Amino acid sequence: MKQKTDVLIVGAGAAGLMCGALTAASGKSVLIVDHANKAGKKILMSGGGRCNFTNYDITPDRYLSHNPHFCKSALNRYTQWDFIGLVDKHGIPWHEKKDGQLFCDNKSSDVLEMLLDECARAGASIQLKTSIEAIEVSDSGSFLVQTSSGVYVADKLVIATGGPSIPTLGASGFGYQVARQFGLKVYEPVAALVPFVLTSQLKQMSTVLSGNACRVEVSCSGRSFTDDMLFTHRGLSGPAMLQISSYWQPGQTLSIDLLPEINASEQLRTDQHKTPKQRLKTWLGQHLSQKISEQWLPVMGFDPEATLAVLNGRQMDDMANALHQWQVKPAGTEGYRTAEVALGGVDTDELSSRTMETKRVPGLYFIGEVMDVTGHLGGFNFQWAWSSAWAAAQSLKEG
Ligand SMILES: Cc1cc2nc3c(=O)[nH]c(=O)nc-3n(C[C@H](O)[C@H](O)[C@H](O)COP(=O)(O)OP(=O)(O)OC[C@H]3O[C@@H](n4cnc5c(N)ncnc54)[C@H](O)[C@@H]3O)c2cc1C
């Protein structure tokens, strides 16, 4: 038997739950289906368990897309302040960690429970462990959706299945498959906000330094980020590396300034006069960390035991250059196994920036990460999920 619903949303993640709650509040019947055994798994994992749910400084230049203007309308109409208002309405305690990034004081589950509560109050149904087998459009323009739990007929269909990163959390490329089925263009997804993998000597060094971090400025493809870099068993991670990974392409070299706060050339010359007997490893150790200094110097061909006194002008310049422009060519990234998001997705030219409805297939919507809009690290991806879901809901309520 076919079951009828006004709106069927595929994906009970950040965008799907938000859209479901807002649409059902207008009186529409809404069913949210998800193949996972739990809703909002990425929300639970997010922000190290504290969900970085938005940012004080949401601006379009913090998003990557083949059409950088697309995100503006939704972000302007449902802002970070609107979401903060919702969080406050539910009495969820939160704080700014740094750089405008807003986190829960307690647990990510506060945000998930808030969304589930909004869905329950509005009357949006959620059906888990349900996979989609086929989607067809009937002559009347409604959607016939065959699922593992039966066939549904929906006036509107919303795809909110996110991106393919972290498949163990239920992530899939299903949204791209649906887009292609309807002839919509999809930009090939690429893992982003993802750690780098190194090889040979640099990998050995990273393994030894695993767990150590320092503040750097990393540059690539004309973009720079100043934040922490973390050495891992496989390579480089930490916020600076995750951010630049969204701009890095295979084969490119990263330029890393290990001492962004000082002028190493001047500092070396000053300290050579003041403390000529100081060893290179001690000098660098006070600016980086002793452990990083001891590992990095020999890898770069400098003698950690040499005193400042023995360095001539050219050697000091070489050292300063190496510190300010450490050239690192990653072998690759850790890929979808650990990536926070995927770049690419459904081409925004296929969608209305006001409603997220596809131009070619009336009644079919894409919201959240599945589309070609990817935020920086820092709460920007969740804000896109909230804003795009809100924009779609305004249209779904009317239809
Ligand atoms: C470890 C981690 C930490 C993160 N931390 C942050 C953070 O702190 N701040 C931030 O802004 N962003 C963060 N992100 C990114 C953020 O989680 C995503 O951008 C956001 O969840 C996207 O929302 P969405 O609703 O589009 O997709 P999702 O939240 O991923 O939801 C998609 C849903 O669709 C379901 N689904 C997938 N395929 C199918 C299918 N075939 N059939 C049925 N259902 C399906 C999934 O099970 C899932 O429930 C993090 C991501 C990860 C992986």
The ligand as an SDF file (V2000), in Angstrom:
LIG
                    3D

 53 58  0  0  0  0  0  0  0  0999 V2000
   33.7820   14.3300   12.5990 C   0  0  0  0  0  0  0  0  0  0  0  0
   33.0560   15.5460   12.0720 C   0  0  0  0  0  0  0  0  0  0  0  0
   32.9980   16.7000   12.8500 C   0  0  0  0  0  0  0  0  0  0  0  0
   32.3470   17.8380   12.3580 C   0  0  0  0  0  0  0  0  0  0  0  0
   32.2810   18.9500   13.1470 N   0  0  0  0  0  0  0  0  0  0  0  0
   31.6430   20.0530   12.6890 C   0  0  0  0  0  0  0  0  0  0  0  0
   31.4830   21.2010   13.5140 C   0  0  0  0  0  0  0  0  0  0  0  0
   31.8440   21.1980   14.7100 O   0  0  0  0  0  0  0  0  0  0  0  0
   30.8910   22.3060   12.9830 N   0  0  0  0  0  0  0  0  0  0  0  0
   30.4160   22.3210   11.6850 C   0  0  0  0  0  0  0  0  0  0  0  0
   29.8850   23.3470   11.2500 O   0  0  0  0  0  0  0  0  0  0  0  0
   30.4940   21.2190   10.9010 N   0  0  0  0  0  0  0  0  0  0  0  0
   31.0830   20.1010   11.3710 C   0  0  0  0  0  0  0  0  0  0  0  0
   31.1530   18.9780   10.5820 N   0  0  0  0  0  0  0  0  0  0  0  0
   30.4780   19.0090    9.2620 C   0  0  0  0  0  0  0  0  0  0  0  0
   28.9610   18.8110    9.4750 C   0  0  0  0  0  0  0  0  0  0  0  0
   28.7570   17.6700   10.2980 O   0  0  0  0  0  0  0  0  0  0  0  0
   28.2520   18.6140    8.1510 C   0  0  0  0  0  0  0  0  0  0  0  0
   28.5960   19.6450    7.2590 O   0  0  0  0  0  0  0  0  0  0  0  0
   26.7380   18.6120    8.3680 C   0  0  0  0  0  0  0  0  0  0  0  0
   26.3750   17.5430    9.2180 O   0  0  0  0  0  0  0  0  0  0  0  0
   26.0080   18.5120    7.0510 C   0  0  0  0  0  0  0  0  0  0  0  0
   24.6300   18.4060    7.3260 O   0  0  0  0  0  0  0  0  0  0  0  0
   23.6870   17.5850    6.3240 P   0  0  0  0  0  0  0  0  0  0  0  0
   22.3600   17.5370    6.9740 O   0  0  0  0  0  0  0  0  0  0  0  0
   23.8140   18.1100    4.9670 O   0  0  0  0  0  0  0  0  0  0  0  0
   24.3130   16.1220    6.3270 O   0  0  0  0  0  0  0  0  0  0  0  0
   24.4450   15.1000    7.5300 P   0  0  0  0  0  0  0  0  0  0  0  0
   24.3590   15.7930    8.8360 O   0  0  0  0  0  0  0  0  0  0  0  0
   25.6550   14.2900    7.2290 O   0  0  0  0  0  0  0  0  0  0  0  0
   23.1410   14.1880    7.4130 O   0  0  0  0  0  0  0  0  0  0  0  0
   22.9320   13.3360    6.3180 C   0  0  0  0  0  0  0  0  0  0  0  0
   22.0070   12.2180    6.7440 C   0  0  0  0  0  0  0  0  0  0  0  0
   21.6260   11.4940    5.5880 O   0  0  0  0  0  0  0  0  0  0  0  0
   21.6710   10.1230    5.8780 C   0  0  0  0  0  0  0  0  0  0  0  0
   21.8900    9.3860    4.6320 N   0  0  0  0  0  0  0  0  0  0  0  0
   23.0120    9.3490    3.8720 C   0  0  0  0  0  0  0  0  0  0  0  0
   22.8340    8.5580    2.8210 N   0  0  0  0  0  0  0  0  0  0  0  0
   21.5590    8.0710    2.9020 C   0  0  0  0  0  0  0  0  0  0  0  0
   20.8070    7.1880    2.1080 C   0  0  0  0  0  0  0  0  0  0  0  0
   21.3190    6.6120    1.0040 N   0  0  0  0  0  0  0  0  0  0  0  0
   19.5470    6.8960    2.4900 N   0  0  0  0  0  0  0  0  0  0  0  0
   19.0200    7.4470    3.6160 C   0  0  0  0  0  0  0  0  0  0  0  0
   19.6960    8.2880    4.4110 N   0  0  0  0  0  0  0  0  0  0  0  0
   20.9600    8.6020    4.0560 C   0  0  0  0  0  0  0  0  0  0  0  0
   22.8070    9.9670    6.8600 C   0  0  0  0  0  0  0  0  0  0  0  0
   22.6540    8.7840    7.6260 O   0  0  0  0  0  0  0  0  0  0  0  0
   22.6660   11.2300    7.6900 C   0  0  0  0  0  0  0  0  0  0  0  0
   21.8460   11.0440    8.8170 O   0  0  0  0  0  0  0  0  0  0  0  0
   31.7730   17.8250   11.0560 C   0  0  0  0  0  0  0  0  0  0  0  0
   31.8210   16.6550   10.2940 C   0  0  0  0  0  0  0  0  0  0  0  0
   32.4390   15.5260   10.7990 C   0  0  0  0  0  0  0  0  0  0  0  0
   32.4710   14.2810    9.9450 C   0  0  0  0  0  0  0  0  0  0  0  0
  1  2  1  0
  2  3  1  0
  2 52  2  0
  3  4  2  0
  4  5  1  0
  4 50  1  0
  5  6  2  0
  6  7  1  0
  6 13  1  0
  7  8  2  0
  7  9  1  0
  9 10  1  0
 10 11  2  0
 10 12  1  0
 12 13  2  0
 13 14  1  0
 14 15  1  0
 14 50  1  0
 15 16  1  0
 16 17  1  0
 16 18  1  0
 18 19  1  0
 18 20  1  0
 20 21  1  0
 20 22  1  0
 22 23  1  0
 23 24  1  0
 24 25  2  0
 24 26  1  0
 24 27  1  0
 27 28  1  0
 28 29  2  0
 28 30  1  0
 28 31  1  0
 31 32  1  0
 32 33  1  0
 33 34  1  0
 33 48  1  0
 34 35  1  0
 35 36  1  0
 35 46  1  0
 36 37  1  0
 36 45  1  0
 37 38  2  0
 38 39  1  0
 39 40  1  0
 39 45  2  0
 40 41  1  0
 40 42  2  0
 42 43  1  0
 43 44  2  0
 44 45  1  0
 46 47  1  0
 46 48  1  0
 48 49  1  0
 50 51  2  0
 51 52  1  0
 52 53  1  0
M  END
$$$$
